């Protein structure tokens, strides 16, 4: 029987993978914000994109820090504040990307939103299935 408890080393490795992923996305959002500000005169809805990206940055940064304290220091796998930081960080930034893509192609923006929702739900289902102790079939 496998233990559901993670060792401190495993928690640290999981945290490091998550930090690389979240940190990379945080850097991407920051770079996109700078690029959008630089080209704001060329996009009619640049103010919407800039606002959404600026709103998402603090939550994305908080997600990294909350993950450190909750997962590594406290050894808890989940926390409502992590979920809140995730939602408040990724939702506005994904909406900003969709608005920016819609400037060039509405069809591409619609597909971006649909595929993002589909894959997010698929990953969420796989994560829930994987933590329930059954063999995952997703």
Backbone as CSV, one residue per row, in Angstrom:
resi,resn,N_x,N_y,N_z,CA_x,CA_y,CA_z,C_x,C_y,C_z
1,UNK,0.839,-1.184,0.000,0.000,0.000,0.000,0.886,1.251,0.000
2,UNK,0.609,2.154,-0.912,1.401,3.359,-1.021,0.933,4.387,-0.002
3,UNK,1.871,5.141,0.488,1.542,6.188,1.442,1.108,7.439,0.698
4,UNK,0.064,8.091,1.191,-0.411,9.335,0.582,0.401,10.535,1.050
5,UNK,1.232,10.330,2.077,2.015,11.427,2.616,3.265,11.631,1.778
6,UNK,3.612,12.892,1.561,4.798,13.227,0.808,5.920,13.543,1.783
7,UNK,7.130,13.167,1.425,8.271,13.513,2.256,8.614,14.980,2.011
8,UNK,9.374,15.592,2.920,9.773,16.988,2.693,10.545,17.183,1.384
9,UNK,11.339,16.198,1.004,12.083,16.291,-0.254,11.138,16.272,-1.439
10,UNK,10.128,15.399,-1.407,9.152,15.343,-2.501,8.355,16.631,-2.584
11,UNK,7.972,17.183,-1.423,7.237,18.455,-1.411,8.078,19.557,-2.041
12,UNK,9.380,19.576,-1.715,10.261,20.599,-2.261,10.402,20.442,-3.774
13,UNK,10.506,19.203,-4.266,10.611,18.971,-5.709,9.332,19.397,-6.428
14,UNK,8.183,19.079,-5.849,6.905,19.490,-6.435,6.815,21.012,-6.461
15,UNK,7.230,21.641,-5.368,7.209,23.098,-5.294,8.115,23.702,-6.366
16,UNK,9.326,23.145,-6.532,10.270,23.688,-7.509,9.729,23.585,-8.934
17,UNK,9.058,22.480,-9.250,8.441,22.362,-10.577,7.340,23.398,-10.753
18,UNK,6.522,23.561,-9.715,5.446,24.550,-9.776,5.965,25.967,-9.889
19,UNK,7.056,26.269,-9.180,7.644,27.610,-9.240,8.182,27.890,-10.635
20,UNK,8.804,26.905,-11.248,9.310,27.107,-12.606,8.167,27.390,-13.572
21,UNK,7.093,26.644,-13.432,5.938,26.842,-14.302,5.277,28.195,-14.046
22,UNK,4.969,28.480,-12.790,4.314,29.746,-12.444,5.241,30.931,-12.701
23,UNK,6.522,30.777,-12.406,7.483,31.854,-12.650,7.643,32.154,-14.134
24,UNK,7.646,31.104,-14.940,7.716,31.302,-16.391,6.497,32.026,-16.910
25,UNK,5.328,31.644,-16.402,4.097,32.314,-16.833,4.068,33.757,-16.326
26,UNK,4.541,33.975,-15.099,4.620,35.328,-14.550,5.531,36.197,-15.418
27,UNK,6.668,35.667,-15.840,7.583,36.413,-16.708,6.938,36.694,-18.066
28,UNK,6.207,35.716,-18.595,5.513,35.909,-19.865,4.477,37.028,-19.751
29,UNK,3.688,37.016,-18.685,2.655,38.041,-18.486,3.307,39.418,-18.325
30,UNK,4.404,39.489,-17.571,5.098,40.774,-17.401,5.649,41.278,-18.730
31,UNK,6.227,40.376,-19.518,6.759,40.775,-20.828,5.637,41.210,-21.763
32,UNK,4.520,40.493,-21.716,3.372,40.874,-22.538,2.828,42.234,-22.118
33,UNK,2.831,42.516,-20.833,2.384,43.815,-20.333,3.288,44.928,-20.859
34,UNK,4.591,44.731,-20.786,5.534,45.738,-21.284,5.363,45.936,-22.790
35,UNK,5.228,44.845,-23.532,5.054,44.942,-24.981,3.746,45.638,-25.335
36,UNK,2.695,45.348,-24.589,1.400,45.980,-24.871,1.442,47.474,-24.557
37,UNK,2.113,47.836,-23.476,2.260,49.259,-23.149,3.052,49.964,-24.254
38,UNK,4.099,49.303,-24.732,4.928,49.917,-25.781,4.162,50.103,-27.092
39,UNK,3.244,49.208,-27.396,2.484,49.266,-28.649,1.025,49.674,-28.419
40,UNK,0.733,50.310,-27.320,-0.658,50.595,-26.950,-1.391,51.486,-27.951
41,UNK,-0.677,52.312,-28.667,-1.339,53.194,-29.636,-1.854,52.421,-30.847
42,UNK,-1.327,51.207,-31.070,-1.720,50.418,-32.236,-2.942,49.527,-31.980
43,UNK,-3.292,49.301,-30.729,-4.411,48.416,-30.391,-5.539,49.228,-29.767
44,UNK,-6.732,49.058,-30.306,-7.863,49.853,-29.818,-8.262,49.486,-28.389
45,UNK,-8.077,48.232,-28.003,-8.442,47.804,-26.649,-7.216,47.554,-25.776
46,UNK,-6.146,48.275,-26.041,-4.911,48.081,-25.268,-5.132,48.370,-23.787
47,UNK,-5.986,49.333,-23.484,-6.230,49.664,-22.077,-6.860,48.492,-21.339
48,UNK,-7.696,47.702,-22.012,-8.305,46.521,-21.381,-7.227,45.467,-21.125
49,UNK,-6.397,45.229,-22.124,-5.327,44.230,-21.993,-4.367,44.639,-20.878
50,UNK,-3.952,45.895,-20.871,-3.026,46.391,-19.853,-3.643,46.255,-18.460
51,UNK,-4.893,46.610,-18.323,-5.566,46.515,-17.020,-5.635,45.073,-16.528
52,UNK,-6.039,44.164,-17.410,-6.163,42.756,-17.009,-4.806,42.152,-16.656
53,UNK,-3.790,42.466,-17.427,-2.455,41.939,-17.125,-1.917,42.509,-15.817
54,UNK,-2.126,43.812,-15.602,-1.653,44.436,-14.364,-2.360,43.870,-13.141
55,UNK,-3.637,43.555,-13.287,-4.400,42.984,-12.167,-3.928,41.572,-11.840
56,UNK,-3.495,40.827,-12.843,-3.115,39.433,-12.610,-1.729,39.273,-11.987
57,UNK,-0.831,40.223,-12.191,0.550,40.078,-11.717,0.681,39.859,-10.204
58,UNK,0.031,40.644,-9.347,0.185,40.401,-7.906,-0.290,39.003,-7.473
59,UNK,-1.367,38.534,-8.061,-1.882,37.212,-7.701,-0.955,36.099,-8.172
60,UNK,-0.362,36.260,-9.340,0.591,35.255,-9.816,1.821,35.209,-8.917
61,UNK,2.279,36.371,-8.475,3.408,36.420,-7.547,3.015,35.815,-6.199
62,UNK,1.813,36.128,-5.734,1.339,35.575,-4.458,1.209,34.056,-4.530
63,UNK,0.807,33.540,-5.675,0.678,32.097,-5.842,2.000,31.396,-5.557
64,UNK,3.085,31.958,-6.030,4.405,31.360,-5.802,4.747,31.365,-4.316
65,UNK,4.502,32.486,-3.651,4.835,32.575,-2.228,3.903,31.723,-1.358
66,UNK,2.623,31.740,-1.663,1.678,30.924,-0.893,2.009,29.450,-1.064
67,UNK,2.378,29.061,-2.276,2.735,27.673,-2.531,3.945,27.265,-1.692
68,UNK,4.907,28.164,-1.535,6.079,27.875,-0.704,5.661,27.610,0.739
69,UNK,4.847,28.489,1.289,4.488,28.352,2.697,3.542,27.190,2.953
70,UNK,2.587,26.988,2.061,1.592,25.931,2.283,2.156,24.554,1.977
71,UNK,2.715,24.392,0.786,3.171,23.060,0.363,4.484,22.646,1.026
72,UNK,5.464,23.549,1.050,6.792,23.177,1.543,6.898,23.337,3.054
73,UNK,6.570,24.508,3.554,6.769,24.767,4.988,5.742,24.050,5.855
74,UNK,4.460,24.087,5.461,3.410,23.475,6.268,3.112,22.037,5.872
75,UNK,3.516,21.631,4.688,3.310,20.260,4.243,1.876,19.920,3.874
76,UNK,1.063,20.944,3.584,-0.325,20.698,3.172,-0.431,20.761,1.659
77,UNK,-1.144,19.809,1.042,-1.220,19.797,-0.414,-2.149,20.856,-0.996
78,UNK,-3.173,21.249,-0.277,-4.135,22.207,-0.826,-4.409,23.322,0.167
79,UNK,-4.905,24.416,-0.380,-5.232,25.562,0.442,-6.146,26.470,-0.374
80,UNK,-7.154,27.023,0.263,-8.109,27.884,-0.440,-7.442,29.159,-0.953
81,UNK,-6.461,29.662,-0.244,-5.782,30.878,-0.686,-4.967,30.629,-1.954
82,UNK,-4.384,29.433,-2.077,-3.669,29.080,-3.310,-4.640,29.060,-4.479
83,UNK,-5.798,28.476,-4.261,-6.807,28.410,-5.324,-7.273,29.818,-5.707
84,UNK,-7.439,30.675,-4.727,-7.853,32.053,-4.995,-6.772,32.802,-5.780
85,UNK,-5.514,32.653,-5.362,-4.417,33.306,-6.080,-4.304,32.767,-7.502
86,UNK,-4.501,31.462,-7.659,-4.467,30.861,-8.996,-5.564,31.454,-9.878
87,UNK,-6.778,31.492,-9.355,-7.905,32.020,-10.129,-7.757,33.490,-10.466
88,UNK,-7.341,34.287,-9.475,-7.189,35.727,-9.701,-5.952,36.064,-10.524
89,UNK,-5.023,35.130,-10.625,-3.841,35.360,-11.442,-4.013,34.925,-12.883
90,UNK,-4.587,33.734,-13.058,-4.674,33.195,-14.408,-5.897,33.691,-15.178
91,UNK,-7.015,33.875,-14.536,-8.230,34.289,-15.259,-8.079,35.631,-15.968
92,UNK,-7.651,36.695,-15.270,-7.510,37.971,-15.988,-6.430,37.936,-17.073
93,UNK,-5.344,37.230,-16.813,-4.281,37.201,-17.811,-4.712,36.420,-19.052
94,UNK,-5.441,35.343,-18.865,-5.945,34.601,-20.024,-6.986,35.412,-20.787
95,UNK,-7.799,36.166,-20.054,-8.758,37.053,-20.723,-8.026,38.132,-21.522
96,UNK,-6.944,38.660,-20.963,-6.161,39.677,-21.673,-5.549,39.110,-22.946
97,UNK,-5.042,37.890,-22.850,-4.466,37.254,-24.043,-5.554,37.055,-25.095
98,UNK,-6.748,36.651,-24.663,-7.857,36.457,-25.599,-8.238,37.774,-26.276
99,UNK,-8.277,38.858,-25.518,-8.603,40.173,-26.099,-7.524,40.584,-27.093
100,UNK,-6.274,40.341,-26.729,-5.171,40.700,-27.628,-5.210,39.856,-28.907
101,UNK,-5.481,38.577,-28.779,-5.590,37.709,-29.956,-6.798,38.122,-30.797
102,UNK,-7.896,38.525,-30.152,-9.100,38.943,-30.870,-8.849,40.186,-31.720
103,UNK,-7.864,40.979,-31.354,-7.518,42.148,-32.172,-7.109,41.707,-33.572
104,UNK,-6.496,40.532,-33.657,-6.024,40.015,-34.942,-6.999,39.035,-35.572
105,UNK,-7.642,38.185,-34.731,-8.558,37.180,-35.262,-9.555,36.776,-34.174
106,UNK,-10.829,37.062,-34.420,-11.870,36.702,-33.465,-12.001,35.187,-33.374
107,UNK,-11.861,34.508,-34.501,-11.957,33.049,-34.496,-10.829,32.429,-33.664
108,UNK,-9.629,32.946,-33.808,-8.502,32.437,-33.024,-8.716,32.701,-31.533
109,UNK,-9.272,33.849,-31.208,-9.544,34.163,-29.800,-10.593,33.220,-29.224
110,UNK,-11.639,32.935,-29.996,-12.673,32.010,-29.532,-12.092,30.616,-29.335
111,UNK,-11.277,30.172,-30.278,-10.634,28.863,-30.134,-9.676,28.846,-28.945
112,UNK,-8.972,29.937,-28.718,-8.076,30.036,-27.576,-8.850,29.861,-26.270
113,UNK,-9.965,30.555,-26.153,-10.781,30.453,-24.936,-11.335,29.037,-24.771
114,UNK,-11.887,28.472,-25.831,-12.456,27.123,-25.755,-11.400,26.073,-25.420
115,UNK,-10.256,26.143,-26.064,-9.204,25.166,-25.785,-8.615,25.341,-24.392
116,UNK,-8.504,26.584,-23.942,-8.016,26.823,-22.582,-8.976,26.228,-21.559
117,UNK,-10.271,26.450,-21.749,-11.261,25.859,-20.838,-11.231,24.337,-20.885
118,UNK,-11.174,23.775,-22.090,-11.160,22.326,-22.237,-9.960,21.704,-21.522
119,UNK,-8.764,22.233,-21.810,-7.575,21.641,-21.217,-7.483,21.910,-19.722
120,UNK,-7.978,23.045,-19.261,-7.998,23.307,-17.820,-8.892,22.304,-17.100
121,UNK,-10.065,22.058,-17.661,-10.970,21.078,-17.051,-10.404,19.661,-17.123
122,UNK,-9.732,19.336,-18.214,-9.111,18.015,-18.343,-7.999,17.829,-17.310
123,UNK,-7.166,18.829,-17.146,-6.088,18.762,-16.155,-6.681,18.691,-14.752
124,UNK,-7.716,19.481,-14.486,-8.370,19.457,-13.179,-8.955,18.071,-12.906
125,UNK,-9.613,17.475,-13.903,-10.181,16.136,-13.729,-9.095,15.105,-13.477
126,UNK,-7.975,15.220,-14.186,-6.870,14.287,-13.978,-6.269,14.462,-12.587
127,UNK,-6.187,15.700,-12.126,-5.643,15.951,-10.791,-6.568,15.395,-9.708
128,UNK,-7.869,15.585,-9.868,-8.826,15.055,-8.897,-8.811,13.541,-8.923
129,UNK,-8.791,12.954,-10.111,-8.776,11.503,-10.238,-7.495,10.920,-9.656
130,UNK,-6.393,11.621,-9.847,-5.114,11.142,-9.339,-4.989,11.202,-7.835
131,UNK,-5.719,12.105,-7.197,-5.628,12.219,-5.742,-6.642,11.350,-5.022
132,UNK,-7.530,10.700,-5.766,-8.558,9.904,-5.103,-8.093,8.489,-4.777
133,UNK,-6.892,8.138,-5.177,-6.363,6.827,-4.832,-6.650,5.767,-5.869
134,UNK,-7.407,6.082,-6.901,-7.681,5.129,-7.964,-6.658,5.280,-9.063
135,UNK,-6.624,4.291,-9.927,-5.762,4.424,-11.099,-6.440,5.393,-12.063
136,UNK,-5.673,6.349,-12.531,-6.232,7.362,-13.420,-6.398,6.812,-14.824
137,UNK,-7.538,7.082,-15.406,-7.805,6.688,-16.781,-7.929,7.897,-17.693
138,UNK,-7.613,9.072,-17.173,-7.703,10.303,-17.956,-6.425,10.488,-18.719
